Amino acid sequence: MEDMGGKGKWMSTLYPYMMGGLSLANQRLFIKQISCARAMIRLFKVKEKQKELAENANGGLPIKKQTAGELRLHKDISELNLPKSCSISFPNGKDDLMNFEVSIRPDEGYYVGGTFLFSFQVSPTYPHEAPKVKCKTKVYHPNIDLEGNVCLNILREDWKPVLNINTVIYGLYHLFTEPNYEDPLNHDAAAVLRDNPKMFESNVRRAMYGGHVGQTYFPRCM
């Protein structure tokens, strides 16, 4: 009989007497039930041992179970295929994959030479919900407002679970190579881009070197 503490010893002592008062069919059923209980106890002990070994390998800390969103995000990040002008970093360390930053340094277009930092906050329900993205660099841009909100269709109504982080980063990069005045967040910048592209280019350079465009000051990002 498996030793289950005081209860197990008590059952071992009574075992012959319990069997003696049962029919043959009930004796077989009783034996089967005891065997199942022993198997469950052994399985429980194996799982406890595996958990203990895993926690010891982790410095004694409990192992945190990853959500489906974390597992999918880990896959996306491991498969990133970014242009050389883009990079990803984890300010909170690799233990916090759900919050990270992406740096974009356009190599063509109006914003060439500038460096723009974006924060990504990913929901546990990812990829069924798009990541929340904000621009941490103050930028003169028709599709990014002065609070860092980003107008990108795949972060809104066009998001689908088949899309991934790589797609979003390429979408952000595309905003700098081809800014769009038809779907603006910064309406003043969009109007200048539409009506006077030369002035728009001048405003972008002034902002990136650190200076005022109208009444708004932009820190240097070159």
C-alpha positions as a Markdown table, in Angstrom:
| # | Residue | x | y | z |
|---|---|---|---|---|
| 1 | Met | 0.0 | 0.0 | 0.0 |
| 2 | Glu | 1.3 | 3.5 | -0.9 |
| 3 | Asp | 2.3 | 5.4 | 2.2 |
| 4 | Met | 0.0 | 8.4 | 2.3 |
| 5 | Gly | 0.9 | 9.6 | 5.8 |
| 6 | Gly | -1.4 | 8.7 | 8.8 |
| 7 | Lys | -4.3 | 7.9 | 6.5 |
| 8 | Gly | -2.3 | 5.6 | 4.3 |
| 9 | Lys | -1.0 | 3.6 | 7.4 |
| 10 | Trp | -4.6 | 3.3 | 8.7 |
| 11 | Met | -5.8 | 2.0 | 5.4 |
| 12 | Ser | -2.9 | -0.5 | 5.3 |
| 13 | Thr | -3.9 | -1.9 | 8.7 |
| 14 | Leu | -7.6 | -2.2 | 7.8 |
| 15 | Tyr | -6.9 | -3.5 | 4.2 |
| 16 | Pro | -7.3 | -7.3 | 5.0 |
| 17 | Tyr | -10.5 | -6.7 | 7.0 |
| 18 | Met | -12.0 | -4.4 | 4.3 |
| 19 | Met | -11.4 | -7.1 | 1.6 |
| 20 | Gly | -12.8 | -9.9 | 3.8 |
| 21 | Gly | -16.2 | -8.3 | 3.9 |
| 22 | Leu | -16.5 | -7.8 | 0.1 |
| 23 | Ser | -17.7 | -10.0 | -2.7 |
| 24 | Leu | -15.2 | -11.1 | -5.4 |
| 25 | Ala | -16.5 | -8.5 | -7.9 |
| 26 | Asn | -16.3 | -5.7 | -5.3 |
| 27 | Gln | -12.9 | -6.9 | -4.2 |
| 28 | Arg | -11.7 | -6.4 | -7.8 |
| 29 | Leu | -13.3 | -3.0 | -8.0 |
| 30 | Phe | -11.7 | -2.0 | -4.7 |
| 31 | Ile | -8.3 | -3.2 | -5.9 |
| 32 | Lys | -8.7 | -1.2 | -9.2 |
| 33 | Gln | -9.6 | 2.0 | -7.2 |
| 34 | Ile | -6.6 | 1.6 | -5.0 |
| 35 | Ser | -4.3 | 1.1 | -8.0 |
| 36 | Cys | -5.8 | 4.3 | -9.6 |
| 37 | Ala | -5.2 | 6.3 | -6.4 |
| 38 | Arg | -1.6 | 5.1 | -6.3 |
| 39 | Ala | -1.0 | 6.1 | -10.0 |
| 40 | Met | -2.5 | 9.6 | -9.3 |
| 41 | Ile | -0.2 | 10.0 | -6.3 |
| 42 | Arg | 2.9 | 9.0 | -8.3 |
| 43 | Leu | 1.9 | 11.4 | -11.1 |
| 44 | Phe | 1.4 | 14.2 | -8.6 |
| 45 | Lys | 4.8 | 13.6 | -7.1 |
| 46 | Val | 6.5 | 13.6 | -10.5 |
| 47 | Lys | 4.9 | 16.9 | -11.4 |
| 48 | Glu | 5.9 | 18.4 | -8.1 |
| 49 | Lys | 9.4 | 17.3 | -8.7 |
| 50 | Gln | 9.5 | 18.7 | -12.2 |
| 51 | Lys | 8.2 | 22.0 | -10.9 |
| 52 | Glu | 10.8 | 22.1 | -8.1 |
| 53 | Leu | 13.6 | 21.4 | -10.6 |
| 54 | Ala | 12.3 | 24.2 | -13.0 |
| 55 | Glu | 12.1 | 26.7 | -10.1 |
| 56 | Asn | 15.6 | 25.8 | -8.9 |
| 57 | Ala | 16.9 | 26.4 | -12.5 |
| 58 | Asn | 15.1 | 29.8 | -12.3 |
| 59 | Gly | 16.8 | 30.8 | -9.1 |
| 60 | Gly | 14.0 | 29.5 | -6.9 |
| 61 | Leu | 11.4 | 31.8 | -8.4 |
| 62 | Pro | 8.0 | 30.4 | -9.3 |
| 63 | Ile | 7.7 | 29.8 | -13.1 |
| 64 | Lys | 5.2 | 32.2 | -14.7 |
| 65 | Lys | 2.9 | 30.6 | -17.2 |
| 66 | Gln | 2.9 | 32.4 | -20.5 |
| 67 | Thr | -0.3 | 33.5 | -22.0 |
| 68 | Ala | -1.3 | 32.7 | -25.6 |
| 69 | Gly | -0.5 | 36.3 | -26.5 |
| 70 | Glu | 3.0 | 36.1 | -25.0 |
| 71 | Leu | 3.7 | 32.8 | -26.9 |
| 72 | Arg | 2.6 | 34.4 | -30.2 |
| 73 | Leu | 4.6 | 37.6 | -29.6 |
| 74 | His | 7.7 | 35.5 | -28.7 |
| 75 | Lys | 7.3 | 33.8 | -32.1 |
| 76 | Asp | 6.8 | 37.1 | -33.9 |
| 77 | Ile | 9.9 | 38.6 | -32.3 |
| 78 | Ser | 12.1 | 35.5 | -33.1 |
| 79 | Glu | 11.0 | 35.8 | -36.7 |
| 80 | Leu | 11.6 | 39.6 | -37.2 |
| 81 | Asn | 13.1 | 40.5 | -40.5 |
| 82 | Leu | 13.7 | 44.2 | -40.3 |
| 83 | Pro | 15.6 | 46.7 | -42.5 |
| 84 | Lys | 18.9 | 47.9 | -41.2 |
| 85 | Ser | 17.3 | 51.3 | -40.4 |
| 86 | Cys | 15.0 | 49.7 | -37.7 |
| 87 | Ser | 15.9 | 48.1 | -34.4 |
| 88 | Ile | 14.1 | 46.7 | -31.4 |
| 89 | Ser | 14.9 | 47.0 | -27.7 |
| 90 | Phe | 13.4 | 45.9 | -24.4 |
| 91 | Pro | 13.8 | 48.6 | -21.7 |
| 92 | Asn | 12.3 | 46.3 | -19.0 |
| 93 | Gly | 14.4 | 43.3 | -20.0 |
| 94 | Lys | 13.6 | 40.2 | -21.9 |
| 95 | Asp | 11.2 | 39.0 | -19.1 |
| 96 | Asp | 8.8 | 41.7 | -20.3 |
| 97 | Leu | 8.2 | 41.0 | -24.0 |
| 98 | Met | 4.9 | 42.7 | -24.0 |
| 99 | Asn | 6.4 | 46.2 | -23.7 |
| 100 | Phe | 9.2 | 47.2 | -26.0 |
| 101 | Glu | 10.6 | 50.0 | -28.2 |
| 102 | Val | 11.4 | 50.3 | -31.9 |
| 103 | Ser | 13.8 | 52.8 | -33.3 |
| 104 | Ile | 13.4 | 53.9 | -36.9 |
| 105 | Arg | 16.0 | 55.9 | -38.8 |
| 106 | Pro | 14.7 | 56.5 | -42.4 |
| 107 | Asp | 17.3 | 56.3 | -45.1 |
| 108 | Glu | 15.3 | 58.1 | -47.7 |
| 109 | Gly | 12.5 | 60.7 | -48.0 |
| 110 | Tyr | 11.7 | 63.9 | -46.1 |
| 111 | Tyr | 12.8 | 62.4 | -42.7 |
| 112 | Val | 16.2 | 60.9 | -43.8 |
| 113 | Gly | 18.8 | 61.1 | -41.0 |
| 114 | Gly | 16.3 | 61.5 | -38.2 |
| 115 | Thr | 15.8 | 58.9 | -35.4 |
| 116 | Phe | 12.3 | 58.2 | -34.2 |
| 117 | Leu | 11.4 | 56.0 | -31.2 |
| 118 | Phe | 8.1 | 54.1 | -30.8 |
| 119 | Ser | 6.8 | 52.3 | -27.8 |
| 120 | Phe | 4.8 | 49.1 | -28.2 |
| 121 | Gln | 2.3 | 47.8 | -25.6 |
| 122 | Val | 1.0 | 44.4 | -26.5 |
| 123 | Ser | -2.3 | 43.0 | -25.0 |
| 124 | Pro | -2.5 | 39.5 | -23.6 |
| 125 | Thr | -5.2 | 39.0 | -26.2 |
| 126 | Tyr | -2.7 | 39.6 | -29.1 |
| 127 | Pro | -3.0 | 38.9 | -32.0 |
| 128 | His | -6.7 | 39.3 | -31.8 |
| 129 | Glu | -6.1 | 42.9 | -30.7 |
| 130 | Ala | -3.6 | 45.2 | -32.4 |
| 131 | Pro | -0.6 | 46.5 | -30.3 |
| 132 | Lys | -0.8 | 50.0 | -28.9 |
| 133 | Val | 1.9 | 52.1 | -30.5 |
| 134 | Lys | 3.0 | 55.6 | -29.7 |
| 135 | Cys | 5.8 | 57.8 | -31.0 |
| 136 | Lys | 8.0 | 58.9 | -28.2 |
| 137 | Thr | 9.9 | 61.4 | -30.4 |
| 138 | Lys | 8.1 | 64.7 | -31.0 |
| 139 | Val | 7.9 | 64.9 | -34.8 |
| 140 | Tyr | 6.4 | 67.2 | -37.4 |
| 141 | His | 4.3 | 64.7 | -39.4 |
| 142 | Pro | 0.9 | 64.6 | -41.0 |
| 143 | Asn | 0.1 | 61.1 | -39.6 |
| 144 | Ile | 1.6 | 61.5 | -36.1 |
| 145 | Asp | 0.1 | 64.1 | -33.7 |
| 146 | Leu | 2.1 | 66.1 | -31.1 |
| 147 | Glu | 1.1 | 63.6 | -28.4 |
| 148 | Gly | 2.6 | 60.7 | -30.3 |
| 149 | Asn | -0.6 | 59.1 | -31.5 |
| 150 | Val | -0.1 | 57.3 | -34.8 |
| 151 | Cys | -2.5 | 57.1 | -37.8 |
| 152 | Leu | -1.8 | 53.8 | -39.4 |
| 153 | Asn | -4.7 | 51.7 | -40.8 |
| 154 | Ile | -3.4 | 48.3 | -39.7 |
| 155 | Leu | -3.3 | 49.6 | -36.1 |
| 156 | Arg | -7.0 | 50.3 | -36.4 |
| 157 | Glu | -9.8 | 49.0 | -38.6 |
| 158 | Asp | -7.5 | 47.0 | -40.9 |
| 159 | Trp | -5.9 | 45.0 | -38.2 |
| 160 | Lys | -6.2 | 41.2 | -38.6 |
| 161 | Pro | -4.8 | 38.3 | -36.4 |
| 162 | Val | -2.7 | 37.1 | -39.4 |
| 163 | Leu | -0.7 | 40.4 | -39.2 |
| 164 | Asn | 2.3 | 40.6 | -36.9 |
| 165 | Ile | 4.9 | 43.0 | -35.3 |
| 166 | Asn | 7.1 | 42.9 | -38.4 |
| 167 | Thr | 4.1 | 44.2 | -40.5 |
| 168 | Val | 3.5 | 47.0 | -38.0 |
| 169 | Ile | 7.2 | 48.1 | -38.0 |
| 170 | Tyr | 7.3 | 48.2 | -41.8 |
| 171 | Gly | 4.0 | 50.2 | -41.8 |
| 172 | Leu | 5.6 | 52.8 | -39.5 |
| 173 | Tyr | 8.7 | 52.9 | -41.7 |
| 174 | His | 6.5 | 53.5 | -44.7 |
| 175 | Leu | 5.0 | 56.6 | -42.9 |
| 176 | Phe | 8.4 | 58.3 | -43.0 |
| 177 | Thr | 9.2 | 57.4 | -46.6 |
| 178 | Glu | 5.7 | 58.3 | -47.9 |
| 179 | Pro | 3.7 | 60.5 | -45.4 |
| 180 | Asn | 0.1 | 60.8 | -46.3 |
| 181 | Tyr | -1.9 | 64.1 | -46.2 |
| 182 | Glu | -5.2 | 62.4 | -47.0 |
| 183 | Asp | -5.7 | 60.7 | -43.5 |
| 184 | Pro | -4.0 | 63.2 | -41.1 |
| 185 | Leu | -3.7 | 63.5 | -37.4 |
| 186 | Asn | -1.7 | 66.7 | -37.7 |
| 187 | His | -4.0 | 68.7 | -40.0 |
| 188 | Asp | -1.6 | 71.7 | -40.3 |
| 189 | Ala | 1.3 | 69.5 | -41.4 |
| 190 | Ala | -1.0 | 67.7 | -43.8 |
| 191 | Ala | -2.2 | 70.9 | -45.4 |
| 192 | Val | 1.4 | 72.1 | -45.9 |
| 193 | Leu | 2.4 | 68.8 | -47.5 |
| 194 | Arg | -0.6 | 68.9 | -49.8 |
| 195 | Asp | -0.2 | 72.6 | -50.9 |
| 196 | Asn | 3.5 | 73.4 | -50.6 |
| 197 | Pro | 5.8 | 70.3 | -50.5 |
| 198 | Lys | 8.9 | 72.5 | -50.5 |
| 199 | Met | 7.7 | 74.3 | -47.4 |
| 200 | Phe | 6.8 | 71.0 | -45.8 |
| 201 | Glu | 10.4 | 69.7 | -46.4 |
| 202 | Ser | 11.8 | 72.9 | -44.9 |
| 203 | Asn | 9.5 | 72.5 | -41.8 |
| 204 | Val | 10.6 | 68.9 | -41.4 |
| 205 | Arg | 14.3 | 69.7 | -41.5 |
| 206 | Arg | 13.8 | 72.6 | -39.0 |
| 207 | Ala | 12.0 | 70.3 | -36.6 |
| 208 | Met | 14.5 | 67.5 | -36.8 |
| 209 | Tyr | 17.4 | 69.9 | -36.2 |
| 210 | Gly | 15.7 | 71.2 | -33.1 |
| 211 | Gly | 13.6 | 74.4 | -33.6 |
| 212 | His | 10.1 | 75.9 | -33.9 |
| 213 | Val | 7.6 | 75.2 | -36.6 |
| 214 | Gly | 4.9 | 77.9 | -35.9 |
| 215 | Gln | 4.4 | 78.0 | -32.2 |
| 216 | Thr | 5.6 | 74.4 | -31.6 |
| 217 | Tyr | 9.1 | 73.5 | -30.5 |
| 218 | Phe | 10.6 | 70.2 | -31.6 |
| 219 | Pro | 13.6 | 68.7 | -29.9 |
| 220 | Arg | 16.5 | 67.7 | -32.1 |
| 221 | Cys | 16.3 | 64.1 | -33.4 |
| 222 | Met | 19.2 | 64.1 | -35.9 |
